[in-house]
Amino acid sequence: MGALHEGHLSLIQLAAARTDQVVASIFVNPTQFAPHEDFDTYPRDEARDIGLLASAGCHLLYAPKVADMYPPGASTTVTVSGVSEPLDGLARPGHFAGVATVVCKLLNQCAPDIAVFGEKDFQQLQVIRRLVQDLDMPVQVVGGPTARAVDGLALSSRNAYLTPEERVIAPRLNKVLGEVLARLREGAEIEATETWATKNLLAAGFRSVDYIEARTPDTLARLGPGPASGAIRVLAAARLGPTRLIDNIGDG
């Protein structure tokens, strides 16, 4: 959605290593924002983004307007059940229908062989994988590793909203996720560990925690009860001041 950072550019570089031509789309998609969210204030700087894309090896920018993507009379929405329902699906009703619809349209319009998405938005990545599989779309979906600052904070366009004081606290989210994963691998009880993590983030200065949960990586089904077994993905969304941060960590 623009406001590019090194995380986005790492996806361009990953694509360039696998393909002959790289296309990037920039589109701040209104259908994935709720009325109270930050669509109007979401960071936008297309001129800067164009320079960054060129320097990273992108060959073509596709930057449609809202009227191009949603012309008058458009009435079709794509929904992906199951994997889209927990976590951000509960915290942001309608969000993943907006994501699935716009990604379906972008893939149809650009017809790529490979589509690269970041693992920072892990639930989004799994929604897109299910979408492509279920609709028999001829594209390989590749997940790119989460890019992080030196202190562990996942890079995000919304990090620009953080005050200097909040920026000091923000890396705690990643540290707590790592501690949750370590505790679960040591045999800790899942719900008790999730409760501990929530309290820890609130004590560190986060305003609220939408969720911090251990899930199966492929379907995002709940783990438990009892000690965890098999691959784990721990996902979280928490608010630091007015800024909503998401992150995840896993071993599968």
C-alpha positions in Angstrom: 0.0 0.0 0.0 2.9 2.3 -0.5 5.0 4.2 2.1 7.7 1.7 1.2 10.4 0.6 3.6 13.2 -2.0 3.5 10.7 -4.8 4.2 8.9 -4.0 0.9 12.1 -3.7 -1.0 13.3 -7.1 0.3 10.2 -8.6 -1.4 11.2 -6.9 -4.7 14.7 -8.3 -4.4 13.3 -11.8 -3.6 11.1 -11.6 -6.7 13.9 -10.3 -8.9 16.0 -13.4 -7.9 13.3 -15.7 -9.2 11.9 -13.9 -12.3 12.9 -12.0 -15.3 10.5 -9.1 -14.8 9.2 -7.7 -11.5 5.9 -5.7 -11.3 4.9 -4.0 -8.0 1.5 -2.6 -7.3 0.8 0.4 -5.0 -2.8 0.8 -4.1 -4.2 2.0 -0.7 -7.2 -0.2 -0.8 -10.3 1.5 0.9 -12.2 -1.8 1.2 -9.9 -3.2 3.8 -10.2 -0.3 6.2 -13.1 0.1 8.7 -14.7 3.5 8.9 -12.8 4.3 12.1 -9.4 3.3 10.8 -6.6 5.3 9.1 -7.5 5.2 5.4 -7.4 9.0 5.0 -4.2 9.5 7.0 -2.3 6.3 5.8 1.2 7.4 4.7 1.5 8.1 1.0 4.5 9.3 -1.0 4.4 7.8 -4.5 7.3 9.8 -5.9 9.6 8.5 -3.2 8.2 5.0 -3.6 8.9 5.1 -7.4 12.6 5.8 -6.7 12.9 3.1 -4.2 11.2 0.5 -6.4 13.6 1.4 -9.3 16.6 1.1 -7.1 15.5 -2.3 -5.8 15.1 -3.8 -9.3 11.4 -3.3 -10.0 10.7 -3.1 -13.7 7.1 -1.8 -13.7 4.8 0.0 -11.2 1.1 -0.6 -11.4 -0.7 2.2 -9.4 -4.4 2.1 -10.2 -6.9 4.6 -8.9 -9.8 3.7 -6.7 -12.2 4.1 -9.7 -10.1 1.7 -11.7 -10.4 -1.0 -9.1 -13.9 -0.4 -8.1 -15.8 1.2 -11.0 -19.5 2.2 -10.6 -21.7 -0.8 -10.3 -19.0 -3.2 -9.0 -20.8 -5.6 -6.7 -18.6 -8.7 -6.3 -16.7 -9.4 -3.1 -14.3 -12.3 -2.5 -14.4 -14.0 0.9 -12.1 -16.7 2.3 -13.6 -18.6 5.2 -11.7 -20.5 7.8 -8.2 -19.0 7.8 -9.6 -15.4 7.6 -11.9 -15.7 10.6 -9.8 -15.6 13.8 -7.3 -13.0 15.0 -7.5 -10.0 12.7 -10.7 -11.4 11.2 -12.3 -10.8 14.6 -10.5 -7.6 15.5 -11.1 -6.0 12.0 -14.5 -7.3 10.6 -14.5 -7.2 6.9 -10.8 -6.6 6.5 -9.9 -9.8 4.8 -12.8 -9.6 2.4 -11.3 -6.3 1.2 -7.8 -7.9 1.1 -9.0 -11.0 -0.8 -11.1 -9.0 -3.3 -8.3 -6.6 -4.2 -5.6 -9.2 -4.4 -7.8 -11.4 -6.6 -8.3 -8.4 -8.9 -4.6 -7.5 -8.9 -3.5 -11.0 -9.7 -6.1 -11.2 -12.5 -5.0 -7.8 -13.9 -1.2 -8.4 -13.8 -1.2 -12.3 -14.4 2.1 -12.9 -12.6 3.8 -16.3 -12.5 5.0 -15.6 -8.9 3.5 -13.3 -6.3 5.6 -12.4 -3.3 4.0 -11.3 0.0 5.7 -10.6 3.4 5.4 -12.9 6.4 4.9 -9.9 8.7 1.2 -10.0 7.6 1.2 -13.8 8.2 -2.6 -14.2 8.3 -2.9 -12.2 5.1 -0.4 -14.5 3.5 -2.3 -17.6 4.5 -5.6 -16.0 3.2 -4.0 -15.3 -0.1 -2.5 -18.9 -0.4 -6.0 -20.3 0.3 -7.6 -17.9 -2.2 -5.1 -18.9 -5.0 -5.5 -22.6 -4.2 -9.3 -22.6 -4.1 -9.8 -20.5 -7.2 -7.2 -22.5 -9.3 -5.2 -19.3 -10.0 -2.0 -20.1 -12.0 0.4 -18.2 -9.6 2.9 -19.4 -7.1 2.6 -17.5 -3.8 5.9 -16.9 -2.0 6.3 -15.7 1.5 9.2 -13.3 2.2 10.8 -13.2 5.7 9.8 -10.3 8.0 12.3 -7.5 7.8 13.2 -6.0 11.2 15.1 -3.1 12.8 18.2 -3.9 14.7 16.2 -4.0 18.0 13.7 -6.5 16.5 10.8 -4.3 15.7 9.1 -5.5 12.5 9.3 -2.8 9.8 5.9 -1.3 9.0 4.7 1.9 7.3 2.7 2.5 10.5 5.8 2.7 12.6 6.0 6.3 11.4 3.1 7.0 13.8 5.2 6.1 16.9 6.5 8.8 19.1 10.2 8.6 20.2 9.0 7.3 23.6 6.7 4.7 22.0 9.5 3.6 19.6 11.6 2.6 22.6 8.8 0.4 23.9 7.7 -1.1 20.5 10.4 -3.8 20.2 8.9 -5.5 23.3 6.3 -7.0 21.1 8.8 -9.1 19.2 10.6 -10.0 22.4 7.4 -11.3 24.1 6.5 -13.3 21.0 9.9 -15.0 21.2 9.5 -15.7 24.9 6.0 -17.2 24.2 7.4 -19.6 21.6 10.3 -20.6 23.8 8.0 -21.3 26.8 5.7 -23.4 24.7 8.6 -25.4 23.3 9.6 -26.1 26.9 6.1 -27.5 27.6 4.3 -24.5 29.1 0.5 -24.5 29.1 -0.8 -22.5 26.1 -3.5 -20.4 27.5 -1.5 -19.5 30.6 1.4 -18.4 28.5 -0.8 -16.3 26.3 -2.3 -14.6 29.4 1.2 -14.0 30.7 2.2 -12.4 27.4 -0.8 -10.0 27.4 0.0 -8.9 30.9 3.6 -8.4 30.0 2.8 -6.1 27.0 0.4 -4.0 29.1 2.9 -3.6 31.8 5.5 -2.5 29.2 3.3 0.3 28.2 1.1 -1.0 25.4 -2.4 0.5 25.6 -4.3 -2.7 24.7 -3.8 -6.1 23.2 -6.2 -7.3 20.5 -4.7 -10.8 20.6 -1.5 -12.8 21.2 -2.1 -16.4 20.4 -0.4 -19.6 19.3 -1.8 -21.2 16.2 -1.1 -23.8 13.6 0.8 -22.1 10.7 -1.2 -23.5 7.8 -4.8 -23.1 8.9 -4.3 -20.8 12.0 -6.4 -23.2 14.1 -6.1 -23.0 17.8 -3.6 -25.1 19.6 -4.2 -27.0 22.8 -5.3 -27.5 25.4 -2.1 -28.5 27.2 1.5 -28.3 26.0 2.0 -27.5 22.3 3.1 -30.0 19.7 3.9 -29.7 16.0 4.7 -26.4 14.2 3.7 -23.2 16.0 3.1 -19.7 14.8 2.6 -17.1 17.5 0.7 -14.0 16.3 0.0 -10.7 18.0 -1.7 -7.4 17.5 -1.3 -4.6 20.1 -1.8 -0.9 20.3 0.9 1.4 21.4 -0.7 4.8 21.8 -2.9 5.2 18.7 -0.7 2.9 16.6 -1.7 -0.7 16.0 1.3 -3.0 15.6 1.2 -6.6 14.4 3.9 -9.2 14.4 4.4 -13.0 14.5 7.1 -15.5 15.0 7.2 -19.3 14.4 9.1 -22.4 13.8 7.0 -23.6 10.9 
